[in-house]
Structure formats: C-alpha cells, structure tokens
Amino acid sequence: MKLKKLVALALTLALTATVAIGCGSSSTNNSGGDKSANTTSKKLVLGFSQIGAESGWRTAETNSIKEIPNLDSNVELKFSDAQQKQENQIKALRSFIAQKVDVIALAPVVETGWDTVFKEAKDAKIPIILVDRGVKVSDDSLYSTFIGSDFIAEGKSAGKILTDKFGKDAKLNIVELQGTVGASAANDRQKGFADYIKDYPGYKVIKSQSGDFSRAKGKEVMEAFLKSEGKNIQAVYAHNDDMAMGAIQAIEEYGLKPGVDVAIVSIDGIKDAFQAVADGKSTGVVECNPLLGPQILQAAKDLAAGKTVDKWIKSNEGVFVGDQAKKELPNRKY
C-alpha cells in the first residue's frame, strides 16, 4: 500500500511539473508575442520640414504629406513650416534629431549649407529623405534618397513647348521668371530651358529675374519687364505656375492679350494653369507632381526597416498643351 501511495504521489508531482512547465512555456510565448506586438505597434516617427506656402503647388504637397498618418495609422508625423527660411529648417532638423525621430524628410529651401546638420542626423543614425528639391553636399551619403522631379528635363520640356509653337526659325524675345534664388528647382529649370533653346539661335532670354515662386512677386516682376521692354516681349517662361498667373494679370493690365500677344509656358500643373491653357491665356504646362505623400511614406518605412532605397525616386509627370490641358483640367486635385 505504501508503495502504491508513493507511485501515485510521484505521478501527481510529475503531472503537476509538466503542467507548470507547459504553462511556463505558454507564458514565455505570450510574453514574446506581446513584445512583438508592442514593437509592431510602436509608431514610426517622421519629421518633415516644409519650405513654406509660397504657391498652390506647395500647399498641395503639404496636404499630401499631412495625409500620411491617415494612410498608415502606425506613423506619427511631426510637421514644421520654415516660412521660406533656411535657418528655420536647420532649427527644425536639430529639433527632430533631439526628439530622436526615426526618419527626417525635408523640402530644402536652397541647395547649399546643409552639410553640418545632415552630418548631425547621420551621426544620430537618422536617415534623411529629400523631397522635391535637391541639395549640394560634400558627401551624398549624408542623405538616403531624393523623391521628386527631373527639373532639368522640365526646363527642356518648357523650351520644347515654345519651339513646337513658333518653329525653329522664329525670332523670339523671352522673359524668364525665376524661382527662389539658390533653389535647385530654379537652378535646374533655368539650365534645362537654356540648354534646349541654345539650338534655336532666334530664341533669346532678354530679361531674367526671380519672382520667388509666388504669384504676387511674379506679377511685380512681370510689370517691371513690361515697363522696360513693352511689346518687345513675345514669350514668358515661368519656373512655376503661380508666377505665370501673376504674369498673366500684369500682361492684361498692360493692355496685351496673354496667350495671343505674349506666349506663356510654365511648370507645376496647378488647376489655375490648366484653366489658363483652356482659356487660351497660356500656351502650355509642364507637370511637376506635388502629391508625394504616399512615396514619402513608403520610403520612410523602408528606411526605418533598414532597407536600401533608390537614390532618386522619380514622380510620374506629363506635358499639357491645348486640348490635352482641357481634357486633364477636371482631374486636377490642386
């Protein structure tokens, strides 16, 4: 009897130990699962420094980026508006670094002057995404990728719109409304246009001045061009649509017909520019897509996961003249 009791007791203890071990194993697995769930639910923090709100195009880009948390609830966006000042952007980047964000995205006001703060981000192991404008730095590894357009190609496309309209042998006096001085978009759009028309000896840029990518400034500069050159101007090349809209107003107030007396070509693709083409006030629009939020989101997630991304992620864009612009007008979201 004693032996039977001892065997029964041993079996009971063994079973209890087995259950305990099983529960312990289960507890460990759940703990690991909870940890994994916590890691998964930890939000990716993205800091974004925007240039400002100088144009309708810029506002559309801002709205697209502010939609990122709605596209992925696992992403937290920290947004900063630099009001067109590089020093404000540098302060914002240093604030993002101090807050230990996972990824920094930046639409740089100008091309140069970024090496020091970019190195600070690299030392903190925070990847940088450039958005819609490039930079010139001593080491390209200071940023991970550029998402945006080929500005030189856009300038060439603007030149082609004019040459397609007037032909190779035309004599054309052109005034140029440049973007913000020092901005990659302004530099490259100027270069692309100049490179394209150099094969057309009758095409000459007789005046070129910054309109700072804004409608009001574009109107002001165009008024000055008209005051000095008058009817000697046959075409306007604007680095963005908002300056072109300002130029159209100045031309009308001067007593000329935009699109008839003065051809106008611009870059961006805002709804007002498509309407101007449809109304015969503008010759054509080169599209520059501002709806970059989804591409920024994907790049940020890939970089945070330690993946390699392309150094240049290009956006899809087109060129619109005449009936093409009229057909596209209802589809414009900005």
C-alpha positions as CSV (number, residue, x, y, z in Angstrom):
1,M,0.0,0.0,0.0
2,K,2.8,2.3,0.9
3,L,4.4,1.6,-2.5
4,K,1.2,2.3,-4.3
5,K,0.8,5.6,-2.5
6,L,4.4,6.6,-3.3
7,V,3.9,5.8,-7.0
8,A,0.6,7.8,-7.0
9,L,2.3,10.7,-5.3
10,A,5.2,10.6,-7.8
11,L,2.8,10.6,-10.8
12,T,0.9,13.5,-9.3
13,L,4.1,15.5,-8.8
14,A,5.3,14.7,-12.4
15,L,2.0,15.8,-13.9
16,T,2.0,19.0,-11.9
17,A,5.5,19.7,-13.0
18,T,4.5,19.0,-16.6
19,V,1.6,21.4,-16.4
20,A,3.7,24.0,-14.8
21,I,6.4,23.7,-17.5
22,G,3.7,23.9,-20.1
23,C,2.2,27.0,-18.6
24,G,5.6,28.5,-18.3
25,S,6.3,27.8,-21.9
26,S,3.0,29.3,-22.9
27,S,3.6,32.3,-20.7
28,T,7.0,32.8,-22.4
29,N,5.5,32.6,-25.8
30,N,2.8,35.1,-24.9
31,S,5.3,37.4,-23.5
32,G,7.3,37.2,-26.7
33,G,4.2,37.7,-28.7
34,D,3.3,40.8,-26.6
35,K,6.7,42.2,-27.1
36,S,6.5,41.6,-30.8
37,A,3.1,43.3,-30.8
38,N,4.5,46.2,-28.8
39,T,7.3,46.5,-31.4
40,T,4.8,46.4,-34.2
41,S,2.5,48.9,-32.6
42,K,5.4,51.4,-31.8
43,K,4.8,54.3,-34.2
44,L,7.3,55.3,-36.8
45,V,8.0,58.9,-36.2
46,L,8.6,61.0,-39.3
47,G,9.8,64.6,-39.0
48,F,9.1,66.8,-42.0
49,S,10.4,70.3,-42.7
50,Q,8.4,72.1,-45.3
51,I,9.7,75.3,-47.1
52,G,6.5,77.3,-46.6
53,A,3.4,78.0,-48.5
54,E,4.6,80.2,-51.4
55,S,2.3,78.6,-54.0
56,G,-0.8,76.4,-54.7
57,W,1.6,73.6,-55.7
58,R,3.4,73.8,-52.3
59,T,0.0,73.7,-50.5
60,A,-1.0,70.6,-52.4
61,E,2.3,68.9,-51.4
62,T,1.8,69.9,-47.8
63,N,-1.7,68.5,-47.8
64,S,-0.5,65.2,-49.4
65,I,2.2,64.9,-46.7
66,K,-0.2,65.7,-43.8
67,E,-2.3,62.8,-45.1
68,I,0.5,60.3,-44.3
69,P,-0.9,59.4,-40.8
70,N,-4.3,58.7,-42.4
71,L,-2.6,56.4,-44.9
72,D,-0.9,54.5,-42.1
73,S,-2.0,54.9,-38.5
74,N,1.3,53.4,-37.4
75,V,3.1,56.6,-38.5
76,E,3.3,59.8,-36.4
77,L,4.1,63.0,-38.4
78,K,5.9,65.9,-36.9
79,F,5.5,68.9,-39.3
80,S,7.4,72.1,-39.4
81,D,6.8,75.2,-41.7
82,A,10.1,77.1,-42.3
83,Q,8.4,80.1,-43.9
84,Q,10.9,80.2,-46.7
85,K,13.9,80.5,-44.3
86,Q,16.8,78.0,-44.3
87,E,17.7,78.9,-40.7
88,N,14.2,77.8,-39.6
89,Q,14.7,74.5,-41.4
90,I,18.0,73.8,-39.8
91,K,16.4,74.5,-36.4
92,A,13.6,72.1,-37.2
93,L,16.1,69.4,-38.2
94,R,18.0,69.8,-35.0
95,S,14.8,69.6,-33.1
96,F,13.9,66.4,-34.9
97,I,17.3,64.9,-34.0
98,A,16.9,65.9,-30.3
99,Q,13.4,64.2,-30.3
100,K,15.0,61.0,-31.8
101,V,12.6,60.7,-34.7
102,D,13.0,57.6,-36.9
103,V,13.3,59.4,-40.3
104,I,13.6,63.1,-41.4
105,A,12.1,64.4,-44.6
106,L,13.0,67.8,-46.0
107,A,12.0,70.0,-48.8
108,P,15.1,72.3,-48.8
109,V,14.7,76.0,-49.4
110,V,18.1,76.2,-51.1
111,E,20.7,73.7,-52.3
112,T,23.7,74.6,-50.2
113,G,24.5,74.9,-46.5
114,W,23.3,71.5,-45.2
115,D,26.5,69.5,-44.5
116,T,26.7,70.2,-40.8
117,V,23.2,69.5,-39.8
118,F,23.0,66.5,-42.2
119,K,26.1,65.0,-40.5
120,E,24.4,65.5,-37.1
121,A,21.5,63.4,-38.4
122,K,23.8,60.8,-39.8
123,D,25.7,60.6,-36.5
124,A,22.3,60.1,-34.8
125,K,21.6,57.3,-37.3
126,I,18.5,59.1,-38.6
127,P,18.1,58.8,-42.4
128,I,17.2,61.9,-44.5
129,I,14.7,62.0,-47.4
130,L,15.0,65.0,-49.7
131,V,11.6,66.0,-51.1
132,D,11.0,67.8,-54.5
133,R,14.3,69.8,-54.3
134,G,17.9,68.6,-54.3
135,V,21.0,69.7,-52.4
136,K,24.7,70.0,-52.9
137,V,26.6,68.4,-50.1
138,S,30.2,67.2,-49.8
139,D,29.1,63.6,-49.3
140,D,26.0,62.2,-51.0
141,S,25.7,59.5,-48.2
142,L,24.5,62.3,-45.9
143,Y,21.1,61.8,-47.3
144,S,19.4,58.5,-48.2
145,T,17.2,59.4,-51.2
146,F,15.6,62.2,-53.2
147,I,11.9,62.0,-54.1
148,G,10.8,64.3,-56.9
149,S,11.2,65.5,-60.4
150,D,13.9,66.0,-63.0
151,F,14.0,69.8,-63.0
152,I,16.4,70.0,-66.0
153,A,14.1,67.8,-68.0
154,E,11.2,70.1,-67.0
155,G,13.1,73.1,-68.3
156,K,13.7,71.4,-71.6
157,S,10.1,70.4,-71.9
158,A,9.1,74.1,-71.4
159,G,11.5,75.1,-74.2
160,K,10.0,72.5,-76.4
161,I,6.5,73.8,-76.0
162,L,7.7,77.2,-77.4
163,T,9.7,75.7,-80.2
164,D,6.8,73.5,-81.2
165,K,4.6,76.6,-81.3
166,F,6.8,79.0,-83.1
167,G,9.2,76.8,-85.1
168,K,13.0,76.6,-85.5
169,D,13.5,79.8,-87.5
170,A,11.4,82.1,-85.3
171,K,12.9,85.2,-83.6
172,L,11.5,85.2,-80.1
173,N,12.3,87.5,-77.2
174,I,11.7,85.7,-74.0
175,V,11.5,86.9,-70.4
176,E,12.1,84.5,-67.6
177,L,10.5,84.5,-64.2
178,Q,12.9,82.5,-62.0
179,G,12.1,80.7,-58.8
180,T,13.7,81.3,-55.4
181,V,17.4,82.2,-55.8
182,G,19.6,79.2,-54.9
183,A,16.8,76.7,-55.1
184,S,17.6,73.5,-57.0
185,A,14.3,73.8,-58.9
186,A,15.1,77.3,-60.1
187,N,18.7,76.5,-61.0
188,D,17.9,73.3,-62.9
189,R,14.8,74.7,-64.6
190,Q,16.8,77.6,-65.9
191,K,19.6,75.3,-67.1
192,G,17.3,72.9,-68.8
193,F,15.5,75.7,-70.7
194,A,18.8,77.4,-71.7
195,D,20.3,74.1,-72.9
196,Y,17.2,73.4,-75.0
197,I,16.9,76.8,-76.8
198,K,20.6,77.1,-77.5
199,D,20.0,75.2,-80.7
200,Y,17.4,77.8,-81.7
201,P,19.5,81.0,-82.4
202,G,16.5,83.2,-82.8
203,Y,15.3,82.4,-79.2
204,K,16.8,84.8,-76.7
205,V,16.1,85.4,-73.0
206,I,16.2,89.2,-72.8
207,K,15.3,89.5,-69.1
208,S,15.6,87.1,-66.2
209,Q,14.7,87.8,-62.6
210,S,13.5,85.9,-59.5
211,G,9.8,86.0,-58.7
212,D,10.4,83.8,-55.7
213,F,7.8,81.2,-56.9
214,S,5.0,83.4,-55.7
215,R,2.0,84.9,-57.7
216,A,2.3,88.4,-56.2
217,K,6.1,88.6,-56.9
218,G,5.6,87.1,-60.4
219,K,3.2,89.9,-61.2
220,E,5.5,92.5,-59.8
221,V,8.5,91.3,-61.8
222,M,6.4,91.0,-65.0
223,E,5.2,94.6,-64.6
224,A,8.8,95.7,-64.4
225,F,9.6,93.7,-67.6
226,L,6.7,95.2,-69.4
227,K,7.7,98.7,-68.3
228,S,11.2,98.3,-69.7
229,E,10.5,96.1,-72.8
230,G,6.8,96.5,-73.6
231,K,5.7,94.9,-76.8
232,N,9.3,93.7,-77.4
233,I,8.3,90.6,-75.3
234,Q,6.9,87.7,-77.3
235,A,7.1,84.9,-74.6
236,V,7.2,84.3,-70.9
237,Y,8.9,81.3,-69.3
238,A,7.9,81.0,-65.7
239,H,9.6,78.5,-63.3
240,N,6.2,77.8,-61.7
241,D,2.5,78.3,-62.5
242,D,1.8,80.8,-59.7
243,M,4.4,83.3,-61.2
244,A,2.8,82.7,-64.6
245,M,-0.7,83.5,-63.2
246,G,0.8,86.8,-61.8
247,A,2.4,87.5,-65.2
248,I,-1.0,86.9,-67.0
249,Q,-2.6,89.5,-64.7
250,A,0.2,92.0,-65.4
251,I,0.0,91.4,-69.2
252,E,-3.8,92.0,-69.1
253,E,-3.4,95.2,-67.1
254,Y,-0.8,96.4,-69.5
255,G,-3.3,96.1,-72.3
256,L,-2.0,93.0,-74.1
257,K,-3.6,89.6,-74.5
258,P,-1.8,86.7,-72.8
259,G,-1.6,83.7,-75.0
260,V,-2.1,85.8,-78.1
261,D,0.3,88.8,-77.9
262,V,2.6,87.0,-75.4
263,A,3.0,83.3,-75.2
264,I,3.3,81.8,-71.7
265,V,4.8,78.5,-70.6
266,S,5.1,77.4,-67.0
267,I,5.9,74.4,-64.7
268,D,3.9,72.7,-62.0
269,G,0.4,71.8,-63.1
270,I,-2.0,73.6,-60.8
271,K,-5.6,73.8,-61.8
272,D,-5.4,77.6,-62.5
273,A,-2.6,77.0,-65.1
274,F,-4.7,74.3,-66.8
275,Q,-7.6,76.7,-66.8
276,A,-5.4,79.4,-68.4
277,V,-4.5,77.0,-71.2
278,A,-8.1,76.0,-71.7
279,D,-9.0,79.8,-71.9
280,G,-6.2,80.4,-74.4
281,K,-4.2,82.6,-72.0
282,S,-1.3,80.2,-71.6
283,T,0.5,78.1,-74.2
284,G,1.3,75.0,-72.1
285,V,2.1,73.5,-68.7
286,V,4.8,71.1,-67.7
287,E,3.6,69.0,-64.8
288,C,5.5,68.6,-61.6
289,N,3.6,66.2,-59.3
290,P,3.3,67.5,-55.7
291,L,1.3,64.6,-54.4
292,L,4.3,62.9,-52.9
293,G,2.9,61.7,-49.6
294,P,2.5,58.0,-50.5
295,Q,6.0,57.8,-51.9
296,I,7.5,59.6,-48.8
297,L,5.6,57.1,-46.6
298,Q,6.9,54.1,-48.4
299,A,10.5,55.3,-48.4
300,A,10.3,56.2,-44.7
301,K,9.0,52.7,-43.8
302,D,11.7,51.1,-45.9
303,L,14.5,53.1,-44.4
304,A,13.2,52.6,-40.8
305,A,13.2,48.9,-41.6
306,G,16.9,49.1,-42.6
307,K,16.1,48.5,-46.3
308,T,18.1,50.2,-49.2
309,V,16.0,52.5,-51.4
310,D,16.8,54.1,-54.8
311,K,18.9,57.3,-54.5
312,W,16.4,59.0,-56.8
313,I,12.7,58.1,-56.7
314,K,11.1,59.9,-59.6
315,S,7.5,61.0,-59.8
316,N,5.3,60.5,-62.9
317,E,4.6,63.6,-64.9
318,G,3.4,64.9,-68.2
319,V,3.3,67.9,-70.6
320,F,0.0,69.5,-71.5
321,V,-1.0,71.9,-74.3
322,G,-4.3,72.8,-76.0
323,D,-6.9,70.1,-75.9
324,Q,-4.7,67.9,-73.7
325,A,-4.9,70.5,-70.9
326,K,-8.7,70.9,-71.4
327,K,-9.2,67.2,-71.1
328,E,-7.0,67.0,-68.0
329,L,-8.5,70.0,-66.2
330,P,-11.3,68.1,-64.5
331,N,-8.8,65.7,-63.0
332,R,-6.7,68.3,-61.3
333,K,-6.7,67.9,-57.5
334,Y,-4.7,71.1,-56.7
